[in-house]
Amino acid sequence: MPTQSPPLWLLAELTYRCPLQCPYCSNPTNFANIKNELDTDTWIKVLRQARKLGAAQLGFSGGEPLVRQDLSQLIKEARTLGYYTNLITSGIGMDGERVEEFKRAGLDHIQISFQASSEELNNYFAGSPKAFAHKKAMAAEVKRQGYPMVLNFVLHRQNINQVEQILELSLELGADYVELANTQYYGWALHNRAQLLPSIEQLKKAEATTQTFRQKVGDKMKIIFVVPDYYETRPKACMNGWGKLFLTITPDGTALPCHSARDLPIQFPNVRDLDIKEIWYNSDGFNTYRGDDWMREPCRSCPEKEKDYGGCRCQAFYLTGNANAADPVCDKSPYHAKIRDAVDQAQVIATDEAPLVFRNVENSKGFG
């Protein structure tokens, strides 16, 4: 019997297509080169195999999962299988009728993302002139149809000063949960890091504002504030450890331990070739960073290695070119200066910054 526990959380990235162009998007920077989306029957096979293996929570993500016309069918199948389901969406492409359709199909949870508290800045980052108004309308519709109101705001240098207004907007919309998720620097966000990483003063002010607001609203609205890795001195246990709990299936069927891992120099398996059980327990891709045999110093002898597992493999690769290196966020890492340099740069708010590179098909063709 395998000693590795089964996956508990399945992220189904149904598509990389999206009507928005966020410059911090978590999709691969070369997503335009990744084609051949899984069809409905193959996704249903994936859902069944993962559920049989033990996965209990299922996130439908993208890109924008709403562009998939079979989304309700997949939700219905997931309900039949006994998953707890979460739709992670911008809300663009949704209306009241579709929310009702998802509810009938058995969807448990909808999370809507915003780009800012002001219409102008929200629409600028979304790349859509009508995004903000539609998001507000969809948030109200989700609430009206009895779902918990869950909002997500990705914070960065150009909107972090709006935290109080963001929280006021969330309160106005009747949010039950609000995630203030500071940008983490992978893919598109790493490419735009100089324009997105906030200063320490901005971060401290945002945290203080958030804490004051928590005291103001009490239990009425739960607020989660996620600090950017670059302002930590110890790395996070990325995805709770490589191949421990989380399984991501990308639009073309590639199976990953996290959504960013396909950029690593590893041959990851595909659900078209292997079933989920074989992928999870036996594939080289999922076993590469399990345990600690792969670790080098300072991770190998670190007393915290069972807590942080050496940090994020993707971040190590992006910043050092070596996925086996200690995560540079850790102040024990020989590469920690790369983090300090980026943080030092963020303390000066330049007026002649290079323009943001927005996530769209044309820009994606220029990568990789």
Salt bridges, closest charged atoms under 4 A:
GLU37 OE2 - ARG17 NE 3.04
GLU37 OE1 - ARG68 NH1 3.18
ASP70 OD2 - ARG68 NH2 2.74
GLU77 OE2 - ARG48 NE 2.78
GLU100 OE2 - ARG104 NH1 3.58
ASP108 OD1 - ARG79 NH2 2.69
GLU141 OE2 - ARG144 NH2 2.62
GLU168 OE2 - LYS216 NZ 2.90
GLU172 OE2 - LYS136 NZ 3.83
ASP176 OD2 - LYS143 NZ 3.22
ASP229 OD2 - LYS236 NZ 2.57
ASP252 OD2 - ARG262 NH2 3.07
ASP292 OD2 - LYS305 NZ 3.14
GLU304 OE2 - ARG234 NE 3.11
ASP331 OD1 - ARG234 NH1 2.32
GLU353 OE2 - ARG157 NH2 1.99
